[in-house]
């Protein structure tokens, strides 16, 4: 079986997958537990600045662009 990474959580009794995935009974699994990374004040400052720039670039007054402006549609785009 190929290696697949799935997000999951522990509810205090069992591990639950966060997204559906077909597993056969007896499938061997490797579980990696991630703890919260230590806080880094400089990283927090950069994340805050990035968030502010994102908000400035995509504010509430961002215009809606019509589909007619698309020059070449992406054939893999499933939205609409």
N, C-alpha and C positions, 0 to 999 in steps of 0.2 A: 504494500500500500504506500502511496506517496505521502510525504510529510505535509500536513495541513495544520495551520494555526487557527484556533477558534477562541473567541472570547467567551469567558464563563465567569460565574460567581459562586461563592459558597454561602449558603443560607444559614449556616450553623450546624446543619446536619448532613446535607448533600451538596455535591457540586452540580450546578445546572448550566447548560450551554445557553449563551445569550442569543443564539440564532439557531434555526433548525439545521440539523445535519444528520444524515442517515448513517448510523453505526450498526454493524453486525454484533450480536452478542459475542463476547470474548475478544473483541478487538483490543489489541494492546495499546495503551495510552501512556504518554509521558506528561506529567503535570508540573508546570513551573509556576511558583507562587511569586508574584511581584509585590514588593512592599512599597510604600510611598517613598519617593526619592527625598533625600534631605533638601530642605529649603535653601535656595541660593539667592540672596538678595539681588545680585546683579542680573540673574536670569529673570527674576520677577519684574525688575525694572524694564528689561527688554520686552517681556511679554506684555506689560502694561502699555509701553510705547507702541508696540505693534498693533494692539487692540485699538488704541486711539487713532492711529493712522488708518486702520481699516474702517473705523466709524466715519472718519472724515471723507474717505474715498467713496463709501457707499452709504450716504446719509438718507434721511427720510425724503429728501427732495430729489432723489435720483430719478431721472426720467425713465419711462417705460419705452423700450425700443421695439418697433414693430418688426415682425418676421420678414417683412419685405426688404430690410436692410442686410439680410444674410446673403452673401455672394455665393458661397459654396456650402450647402448643408452637410453636416456630418452624418454619414449613413449609419453610424453606430449609436447615435443619440436616440434614446428611447422615450424621452419626455416629449412634451408638446404643449 
